[in-house]
Amino acid sequence: MSAERASHDSGLSDALAANLVTGWTRDETPLPPPADVAPYAAKRRAALSAAFPGETLVVPSGTPKVRANDTDYPFRASSDYVWLTGDTEPHGVLVIHPSGDSVLYVPERVSRDSLAFFTDRGSGEQWVGRRPTPAETGARLGVECRRRGDLDLRQLANCRLLRGTGDVLDAAVTTDADRDHALAVVLAELRLIKDDWELGQLRLATDATARGFADAIREREGALTYGERWIEGTFWRRARAEGNDVGYSSIVACGPHATVLHWTRNDGPVTDSDLLLLDMGVEVRSLYTADVTRTIPVDGHFTPAQRQVYELVHRAQQAGMAAAVPGADFLAPNRAAMRVIATGLRDWGLLAVDADAALSEDRHAPGAGLHRRYTLHNVSHMLGLDVHDCARARSERYLHGTLQAGMVLTVEPGVYFAPEDLSVPPELRGIGVRIEDDVVVTNAVAENLSAQLPSEVAAVEAWIAGLR
């Protein structure tokens, strides 16, 4: 809310305006110690500068976005800005100079000797709480910080600007679109391999997510009364308590809703006889997020039909995770998982062709891709600051690239039989199952960050029973 005075507020009298800015103690907050992320962010800035030697690079954090009238969505800084600085506040601008030196421009703190402290709903601390000074931000992040008002737009001539954050620089600075796009691409590709600090943040996120799943499973009675929304709210409470927020809109899909790939309405009932597909992740305060899916029987026990589908998906996921090794191409986990699914569907009589024919890369071959009627999505995407991380990376580095140690990706096969699908027997209609874990590619066996959440049938049933 940025208006200095809302339409429903009275203005200030001269006497009140004079009174407000006097009679306060001085703020003597000491400078904070350096944050753990500071040396890692410095190395990242150096790597980006080395990719564009002798150039000025500009990366804004972004600004709050209006939700309705004078209320904003909760602010979430640009992932590239966060990666380069560790800062999560709005209105920041990182400038990397041709020398490689960096300056971070951040909003000046409004003190109590200014009326704006009391009247500005967007930055006045009487409205929004204390904000750090440039000196405090610089001490914490280990980078030179100056006031945003000191940013001279003339020094940004011929720069590369990361666009799309919503900052006013998008309109104020004229740059070359192709050169700006190249900056976004290089940033995405530098972020493909996570450093040790990032892996630690992702472990925190998956640990908190596991506790959120446990909270949700304990809430059977509330879910039976209030439906999917109750589970969504239960998980959100954990995300806010241990992190910043959920990393994406939670999917809480019971019964036939589980056959909708991104069911985020979460407004349906929860019934004992159904499966409940939970696709949820905690975003920790550094803004790294988990992305985990479990499909559980609401009453704690799989029916024979539910178990049949679940065990096929579980076998597919195990095959996919085994294929996530250095030197394999990014699509190797997808091919391994899809072979298991296609073979299972053929064995059940749902495919008229064998797995080789279904998995043919020739789009015009007879039977090619028919298994995807029941599993439309691929099984992996990169994970990190964004739930679908590094999305601007070139295809040859991502989709058709090679897996390397330090990459973090999901492995999430699913099989979905829509309730209206006449191609499957009645007992399978309305069953949707997805199992998803977050995997770090290592030089040995891939590390499953979310392994603390059971995924095998007997273990899932025992887990539910233990929590309840």
ROLOLUM-24262 format. One record per residue: x, y, z of N, C-alpha, C in turn; residue in three letters. Coordinates in steps of 0.2 Angstrom, whole numbers, plus 2048, in hexadecimal, padded with zeros to 3 digits. Layout:
# residues N
XYZXYZXYZALA/...
# end
This chain:
# residues 468
8047FA800800800800804806800MET/80580A7FA80A80F7FA8078167FASER/8008177FA7FE81E7FB7FF821802ALA/80182780280382A8087FD82B80CGLU/7F782D8097F182D80D7EB82A809ARG/7E882580C7E28218097DC826809ALA/7D88248047D18288037CD82880ASER/7CE82380E7CA8228147CD82681AHIS/7D38298197D782C81F7D683381FASP/7D68368257D783D8267DE840825SER/7DF8468237E68498227E884B829GLY/7EF84D8297F284F8307F1856831LEU/7EF8588377F085F8397F7861839SER/7F88688397FF86B83A801869841ASP/7FD86984680086884D80286084DALA/7FE85C84A80085584B806853846LEU/80685684180C85583C813857840ALA/81285D84481885F84781A85B84DALA/81485885081585485681884D855ASN/81684B84F81884484D82084384DLEU/82384884A82A84784882F84984EVAL/82C84A85483084C85A82F847860THR/83484786483384386A83483B86AGLY/83983986683A832865841831867TRP/84382B86A84982986B84D827864THR/85482886485782685E85881F85DARG/85881D857859816855860814855ASP/86281085A86980E85A86B807859GLU/8678048548687FD85286F7FC850THR/8727F78528797F58508797F2849PRO/87F7F384587F7EF83F87F7E8840LEU/87B7E483B87B7DD83C8817D983APRO/8827D383C8887CF83A8877CD833PRO/88C7CB82F88B7C98288877C3828PRO/8837C282387F7BC8228837B781FALA/8817B08208847AB81D8847AB816ASP/87F7AE81387F7AE80B8847B2808VAL/8877B780C88A7BD8098907BA805ALA/8957B680789A7B48038987B07FDPRO/8937AC7FD8907A97F788D7AD7F2TYR/88A7B27F48877B77F088C7BB7ECALA/8927BD7F08977C07ED89A7BC7E7ALA/89B7B57E889E7B17E38997B17DDLYS/8927B17DE88E7B17D988E7B77D5ARG/88F7BD7D888F7C37D48967C37D0ARG/89B7C17D38A17C07CF8A07BC7C9ALA/89D7B67C989C7B27C48987B57BEALA/8937B97C088E7BC7BC8927C27B8LEU/8967C67BC89A7CB7B989F7C87B4SER/8A27C27B58A77BF7B18A47BD7AAALA/89D7BC7AB89A7B97A58997BF7A0ALA/8997C67A28987CC79E89E7D17A0PHE/8A47CF79E8A97D37A08A97DA79EPRO/8AA7DF7A28AA7E67A08A37E979FGLY/89E7E67A28977E87A18947EA7A7GLU/88F7EF7A788B7F07AD8857EC7ADTHR/8847E97B287E7E47B38797E77B9LEU/8737E77B786E7EA7BC8697E57BDVAL/8687E37C48637DE7C685F7E17CCVAL/8587E37CA8547E57D08517E07D3PRO/84E7E17DA84B7DD7DE8437DC7DCSER/8417E27D983A7E27D88367E67DDGLY/8307E77DB82B7EB7E08257E77E1THR/8227E97E781B7E67E88167E77E2PRO/8127E27E280D7E27DC8067E37DFLYS/8027E77DC7FB7E87DF7F77E27DFVAL/7F47E17E47EF7DB7E47E87DE7E3ARG/7E67E37E67DF7E67E57DF7ED7E8ALA/7DE7F27E47DD7F97E67E47FB7E9ASN/7E47FC7F07EA7FF7F37ED7F97F7ASP/7EC7F37F67EF7ED7FA7F47EA7F5THR/7FA7E87F77FE7E47F37FF7DD7F5ASP/8017D97F08037D27F28097D27F7TYR/80A7CD7FB8107CC7FE8167CD7FAPRO/81B7D17FB8217D27F78257CB7F7PHE/8277CA7F082C7C47F08327C77EBARG/8387C77ED83D7CA7E983F7C67E3ALA/8417C97DD8447C57D88497C07DASER/8487BA7D784C7B57D98547B67D7SER/8557B97D185C7BA7CF85F7C07D4ASP/85B7C57D685E7CA7DB85F7C67E1TYR/85B7C27E485C7BE7EA8637BA7EAVAL/8637B77E48697B27E38707B67E3TRP/86F7BC7E08767C07E08777C47E6LEU/8727C57EA8737CA7F08717C77F7THR/86D7C27F786A7C07FE8657C4800GLY/8637CA7FD85E7CF7FF8577CD7FDASP/8527CE80184B7CC7FF8477D2800THR/8497D88008457DE8018437E17FAGLU/83E7E57FA83C7E87F48407EE7F2PRO/8407F07EC8437F77E984A7F77E9HIS/84E7F17EA8557F17EA8577F07E3GLY/85D7F37E18607F27DA8677F17DBVAL/8697EB7D88707E97D88747EB7D2LEU/8797EF7D287D7F17CD8847EE7CDVAL/8867EA7C888C7E77C88907EB7C2ILE/8957EF7C48997F37C089E7F07BBHIS/8A07F37B68A57EF7B18AB7ED7B5PRO/8AD7F07BA8B37EE7BE8B17E77C2SER/8AB7E57C38A97DF7C78A77E17CDGLY/8A87E87D08A57EA7D689E7EB7D6ASP/89B7EA7DC8937EA7DC8917EF7E1SER/88C7F27DF8887F77E48817F57E4VAL/87E7F57EA8777F37EB8747F97EELEU/86F7FC7EA86B8027EB8657FF7EFTYR/8638027F585E8007F885A8067FBVAL/8548057FD85080B7FF85380E805PRO/85381580685581880C850817811GLU/85281681784D81581D84B81C81FARG/84481C81F841822821840823829VAL/84382882C84482983383E82C836SER/83D82D83C83883084083883783FARG/83D83A83D83D84283C83A844835ASP/83783F83283484082B82C83E82CSER/82884282A82184082A81F83A826LEU/82383882182283281D82282C822ALA/82682C82782782682C82082582EPHE/81B82A82F81582983280F82882DPHE/81082B82680B82C82280C82881BTHR/81282581A81382281481181A815ASP/80C81881280981181380E80C810ARG/81280E80B81680980881D80880BGLY/82080E80E82780D811827810818SER/82281481A822817821822811826GLY/82781182A82880C82F82280B834GLU/81E81183581881083981380B836GLN/81380B83080F80682C8127FF82BTRP/8187FF82981B7F98268207F682BVAL/8227F98308277F683582E7F8833GLY/8337F783783A7FA83683D7F6830ARG/8407FB82C8447F882684B7F9827ARG/8507F58248577F68258597FC822PRO/85F7FF82486280582186780281CTHR/86980681786E804812874801816PRO/87680481B87C80281F87B7FB822ALA/8757FA8258747F38278737EE822GLU/8707F081C8707EB8178777E9814THR/87B7EE8148827ED8118867E9816GLY/8857EA81D8897E68228877DF821ALA/8807DE82187D7D782187F7D381AARG/87F7D68158807D380E8877D380CLEU/88C7D780F8927D880D8937DB806GLY/88F7E08048907E37FE88F7EB7FFVAL/8927EF7FB8917F67FC88A7F87FBGLU/8877FC7FF8807FE7FE87F8057FECYS/87B8087FA87980F7FA8728107F9ARG/8708167FA8698187FA8668177F3ARG/8608147F285D8147EB85D81A7E8ARG/85C8207EC85B8267E98628297E6GLY/8678257E786E8277E586F8247DEASP/86B81F7DC86C81C7D686B8217D0LEU/8718227CC8718267C686F8227C0ASP/8698247BD8678207B786C8217B1LEU/8708267B28748277AC87A8227ACARG/87C81F7B288181A7B287F8147AFGLN/8788137AE87680D7AC87580D7A4LEU/8788127A187881279987C80C797ALA/87980879287C80278F87D7FC794ASN/8797FC7998797F779E8757F179BCYS/8767EB79F8717E679E86D7E67A4ARG/8667E67A38617E67A885D7E07A8LEU/85C7DD7AE8587D87AF8517DB7B0LEU/84D7DA7AB8467DC7AA8417D77ADARG/83B7DA7AE8357D67B08347D67B8GLY/8387D97BC8377D97C38327DE7C5THR/82F7E37C182B7E87C382E7EE7C5GLY/8347EF7C58387F57C78377FA7C2ASP/8378007C48368067C083C8077BBVAL/8418037BC8478037B78458017B1LEU/8407FC7B083E7F97AA83C7FF7A5ASP/8388047A88368097A383B80F7A3ALA/83F8107A88448167A984A8157A5ALA/84C80E7A485380D7A185280A79AVAL/85580C79585480A78E85A80578DTHR/8597FF78C85E7FA78A85D7F6784THR/8617F17838607ED77D85D7E677FASP/8577E577C8537DF77F8577D877EALA/85B7D777985F7D17788647D177DASP/8687D677F86D7D678486A7D578BARG/8647D878C8617D679285F7CF793ASP/85C7CC78E85A7C578E8607C178FHIS/8667C278C86C7BE78E86E7BE795ALA/86D7C479886E7C579F86A7C07A3LEU/8637C07A285E7BB7A58607B47A4ALA/8627B279E8647AB79C86A7A97A0VAL/86F7AD7A08767AC7A48747AB7ACVAL/8707AF7AE86E7AF7B586B7A87B7LEU/8667A67B28637A07B386879A7B3ALA/86C79A7AE8717957AD8767947B3GLU/87879A7B687D79A7BB8797977C2LEU/8737987C286F7957C886D78E7C7ARG/86F78A7C286E7837C187177F7C6LEU/8777817C887B77D7CD87B7807D3ILE/87977D7D88787807DF87E7807E3LYS/8807857E78867857EB8847827F2ASP/8897817F688777D7FC882781801ASP/88278880087E78C80487778B802TRP/87678A7FB86F7897F886D7827FAGLU/87177D7FA86F7777FC86C776803LEU/87077A80786E77A80E86777E80FGLY/86578380B85F78680B859781809GLN/85B77D803856779801855773806LEU/85A77180A85976C80F85476F814ARG/85577581685077881B849778818LEU/84977A81284277A80F83F77380FALA/84276E80D83F76780D83E765814THR/84276681884176481F83A768822ASP/83976E82183377282382D76F81FALA/82E76D81982976B815826764818THR/82B76081A82975981D82575A823ALA/82775F82782376082D81C76382BARG/81C767826815769823811764821GLY/81475F81D81075981B80D755821PHE/81175482680F75182C809755830ALA/80A75B83080475F8337FE75E82FASP/7FE75E8287F875D8247F5756825ALA/7F97518267F774A8277F374982DILE/7F674D8327F374C8397EC74F839ARG/7EA7548347E47578347DE754831GLU/7DE74E8317D974A82E7D274C830ARG/7D074D8367CA74F8387C8756835GLU/7CC75B8367CB7618337CA76182CGLY/7CE75D8287CD75C8217C675981FALA/7C47548237BE7518217B8756822LEU/7B975B8277B47608287B4766824THR/7BA7688227BB76F81E7BE76E817TYR/7C07688167C276680F7C976880EGLY/7CB7698077D276A8057D5771808GLU/7D07768097D377C80B7D677B812ARG/7D47778167D777681D7DE77381CTRP/7DF76F8187E676C8177EA772814ILE/7E877580F7EC77B80D7EE780812GLU/7E97828177EB78681C7EF783821GLY/7EF77D8227F377A8277FA77A825THR/7FB77881F80277881C80578081CPHE/80178481A80378B81980578E820TRP/80278C82680478E82C80B78C82EARG/80D78682C81478382D819787828ARG/81778982281B78D81E81C794820ALA/81779782381879D82681C79D82DARG/81B79883081F797837826796836ALA/82879283182F79083083279382AGLU/82F79782683179982082E7A081EGLY/82F7A281882C7A88158257A7813ASN/8237A181081C7A080D81D79980AASP/81779780781879280281B7947FCVAL/81F78F7F98237917F381F7917EDGLY/81978F7ED81478F7E780D78E7EATYR/80878F7E680178D7E88017867EASER/7FF7847F07FE77D7F27F97797EESER/7FA7737EC7F576F7E97F376A7EEILE/7EC76A7F07E97667F57E37637F1VAL/7E475D7EE7DF75A7E97DD7537ECALA/7D77537EE7D474D7F07CF7497EBCYS/7D07437EA7CC73F7E67CD7417DFGLY/7C87427DB7C97447D47CD74A7D2PRO/7CD74F7D77D17557D77D87537D6HIS/7DA74E7D87E174C7D77E374A7D0ALA/7DE7497CC7E07487C47E074F7C1THR/7DF7547C47E175B7C17E875D7C3VAL/7EC75E7BE7F375E7C07F57647C5LEU/7F276A7C47F47707C87ED7727CBHIS/7EA76E7D07E476F7D37E67747D9TRP/7E577A7D87E777F7DE7E17837E1THR/7DB7817DE7D57847E27D47817E9ARG/7D577B7EA7D57787F17CF77A7F4ASN/7C97797F17C377B7F47BE7757F4ASP/7C176F7F37BD7697F37BC7657F9GLY/7B87607FA7B875C8007BD757801PRO/7BE7558077C374F8087BF74A80BVAL/7C07448077BC73E80A7C073880BTHR/7BE7348107C272F8127C472A80DASP/7C07288087C17238037C67257FESER/7C872C7FE7CC72E7F87D372F7F9ASP/7D77307F47DE7327F57DF7397F5LEU/7E473C7F97E57437F97EC7457F7LEU/7EC7487F17F274A7EE7F47517F1LEU/7FA7517F47FD7577F78037597F4LEU/80375F7F08097617ED80B7687F0ASP/8107687F481176E7F981876F7FAMET/81A7757FB8217777FD82277D801GLY/82677D80682878380A82D787807VAL/82C78D80683179280483479580BGLU/83B79480C83E79681284079D811VAL/8427A18168437A88168487AA811ARG/84C7A680F8517A880A84E7A7803SER/8487A58038447A47FD84579E7F9LEU/8497997FB84A7937F884478F7FATYR/84178B7F583B7877F683C77F7F5THR/83877C7F98377747F78317747F3ALA/83176E7F082B76C7EB82A7647ECASP/8257627F082575B7F281D7597F1VAL/81C7537EE8157517EE81574A7F1THR/8107497F580E7427F78077417F6ARG/80573B7F47FE7397F37FC7347F9THR/7F77367FD7F67318037EE72F803ILE/7ED72A8067E67288077E372B80DPRO/7DE72F80C7DB7338127DA72F818VAL/7D77298177D672481D7DC72081FASP/7E272181C7E871E81E7E971781AGLY/7E57158167E670F8137E470F80BHIS/7E970D8077E770C8007E27077FEPHE/7DE7087FA7D97037F77DE6FF7F2THR/7DC6F97F07DF6F67EA7E16FA7E4PRO/7DB6FD7E27DC7017DC7E17077DDALA/7E070B7E37E57107E47EC70E7E5GLN/7ED7087E87F47057E97F77037E2ARG/7F37017DD7F56FF7D77F87057D3GLN/7F470A7D37F77107D07FD7137D4VAL/7FC7147DA8027167DE8087137DDTYR/80870C7DE80E7087DD8127097D6GLU/80E70A7D181070B7CA8147127CALEU/8117177CD81471E7CD81B71D7D2VAL/81A71A7D78207197DC8267167D8HIS/8257107D482A70D7D082D7127CBARG/8297167C882B71B7C382F7207C6ALA/82D7227CC8317277D08387257D2GLN/83971E7D483F71B7D684471B7D0GLN/8417197CA8457197C48477207C2ALA/8437257C384572B7C184B72E7C5GLY/84A72D7CC84F72F7D085672C7CFMET/8567257CD85C7217CC85F7247C6ALA/85C7277C185E72A7BB8617317BCALA/8607347C286373B7C386A73B7C5ALA/86F73A7C08767397C287A73E7BDVAL/8807407BF8847447BB8857417B4PRO/8857457AF8867437A98807407A5GLY/87B73F7A887573D7A58727447A2ALA/86D74379D86A74979B86474A7A0ASP/8627517A085C7537A485674E7A3PHE/85574C79D84F74879C84F74179ELEU/85573F7A08567377A28517357A8ALA/8507397AD84B7377B28447367AFPRO/84373B7AB83C73B7A783B7347A3ASN/84073379F84072D79B83F72679FARG/8437267A58437207A983C71F7ACALA/8397257AF8337247B282D7237ADALA/82E7267A78287257A382871E7A0MET/82E71B7A082F71479D82B70F7A2ARG/82C7107A982870C7AE82170D7ADVAL/81F7147AC8187157AC8157127A5ILE/8187137A081571079981570879AALA/81A70579D81A6FE79D8146FC7A2THR/8136FF7A780D6FE7AC8076FF7A8GLY/8067047A57FF7057A17FE70079CLEU/8036FE7998036F87948016F2797ARG/8046F079D8026EA7A17FB6EA7A3ASP/7F86F07A47F16F17A77EC6F17A1TRP/7EF6F179B7EB6F17957E86F8793GLY/7EB6FD7957E97047947ED70778ELEU/7F270378C7F67057867F6700781LEU/7F570277A7F56FD7757FC6FB772ALA/8016FF7748086FF77280C6FD778VAL/8126FB7768176FA77C81B70077EASP/81F700783822706785827709780ALA/82A70577C82F70877782B70C772ASP/82570A77082170D76B81E71476FALA/81C71377581971977881E71E779ALA/82471C77B82A72177C82D723776LEU/82B72177082F72476A82F72B76ASER/83572E768836735767834737761GLU/83173375C82E735756827736757ASP/82573D75781F73F75881973C754ARG/81C73A74E81773774981772F749HIS/81A72C74D81A72574E814722751ALA/81171D74E80B71A75180C719759PRO/80771B75D80771A76480C71E768GLY/81072376481472776881172C76DALA/81372B77381073077880972E77BGLY/80772877980072777C7FF726783LEU/80572478680572378E80472A791HIS/80573078E8047367917FD738792ARG/7F973578F7F17367907F0736798ARG/7F473279B7F37317A37F97347A7TYR/7FE7387A380373B7A78067407A3THR/8037467A280574B79D80B74F79FLEU/80D74F7A58137537A681A74F7A7HIS/81F7527A682674F7A782774F7AEASN/82C74B7B082D7497B783274E7BBVAL/8357527B883A7567BB83A75E7B9SER/83C7627BE83E7697BC84376B7C1HIS/8477707C084C7737C58497767CAMET/84C7767D08497797D684E77D7DALEU/84C7837DD8507877E184D78D7E4GLY/84F7937E184B7997E48447997E0LEU/8437967DB83D7957D783B78E7D7ASP/83478D7D88327867D88347837D1VAL/8337877CC8357857C583B7897C4HIS/8417877C684778B7C684A78B7C0ASP/84E7917BF8537927B984F7917B2CYS/8497947B28447937AC8477967A6ALA/84B79B7A784D79F7A185479C79EARG/8567967A185C79379E85B790797ALA/86079079385F78E78C85D78678CARG/85A78478785877D78785E778787SER/86377B78486977678386C77678AGLU/86B77A78F86E77A79586977779AARG/86377679985E77479E85A76E79BTYR/85576F797851769795855764791LEU/85A76678D85E76278986576278BHIS/86676479286D76579586E75E798GLY/87475F79C87775979F87775A7A7THR/8757557AB8757567B287C7567B5LEU/87D75B7BA88375C7BD88275C7C4GLN/88775A7C888775A7CF8857617D2ALA/8817617D687E7687D987876A7D6GLY/8767677D186F7697CE86A7667D3MET/8647697D485F7677D88587677D4VAL/8557617D384F7607CF84A75C7D3LEU/84475D7D183F7587D383E7527CFTHR/83C74D7D283A7477CE8337457D0VAL/82E7467CC8277467CE8227437C8GLU/82373D7C781E7397C38177397C6PRO/8127397C180B7387C38077347BEGLY/8027317C07FD72E7BC7F67317BEVAL/7F27337B97EC7367BB7E77337B6TYR/7E17307B97DC72D7B67D67327B7PHE/7D47367B37CE73A7B47C87367B5ALA/7C37397B97BD7357BA7B97347B4PRO/7BA7387AE7B67387A87B97347A3GLU/7BF7317A57C372D7A07C172679EASP/7BD7257997BA71F7977C071A795LEU/7C671C7947CB7177927CE713797SER/7CC71479E7CE7107A37C970D7A7VAL/7CA7087AA7C47047AE7C17097B3PRO/7BB7087B57B870C7BA7BB70D7C1PRO/7BF7077C37C27077CA7C870C7CAGLU/7CB70E7C47D07127C47CE7197C3LEU/7C871B7C07C77227BF7C67267C5ARG/7C972C7C47C97317CA7CF7307CFGLY/7D472B7CD7DA72A7D17DF72E7CEILE/7E37337D27E97367CF7EE7357D5GLY/7F47347D27FA7337D78007367D4VAL/80373A7D880A73D7D780E73C7DDARG/81473B7DC81973A7E181F73F7DFILE/8217437E38267487E182B7497E7GLU/8327487E583774A7EA83C74F7E7ASP/8407527EB8457577E984C7547E9ASP/84F7537E485574F7E385B7547E1VAL/8617537E58677567E386C7517DFVAL/86E7537D987274F7D687974F7D9VAL/87C74A7DA8837497DE8877457D9THR/88E7457DB8937407D88927397DAASN/88D7387DF88C7317E18847307DFALA/88172D7E487A72C7E38767337E5VAL/8717347E186D73A7E286B73B7E9ALA/86B7417EC8687427F28617447F2GLU/85D7407F58567427F68547467FCASN/85374D7FB85375280084C751804LEU/84774E80184174D804840745806SER/84574180784473A80884173980FALA/84173E81483E73D81A83673C81AGLN/83373D81482C73C81382C73580FLEU/82873181282872A81082472A809PRO/8267258048227257FE82071E7FCSER/8237197FF8217127FE81A710801GLU/81670C7FE80F70B80180F70A808VAL/81270580A812702811815708816ALA/81A70B81481D711818818717818ALA/81471881381071E81380A71C818VAL/80771681880271481C804714824GLU/80A71282580D71282C80E71982EALA/81071D82A81272482B80B72882DTRP/8067278297FF72A82B7FD727832ILE/7FD7218337FB71E8397FF72183FALA/80572283E80A72484480872C845GLY/8067308408057378417FE738844LEU/7F97338437F37338467F273084CARG/
# end
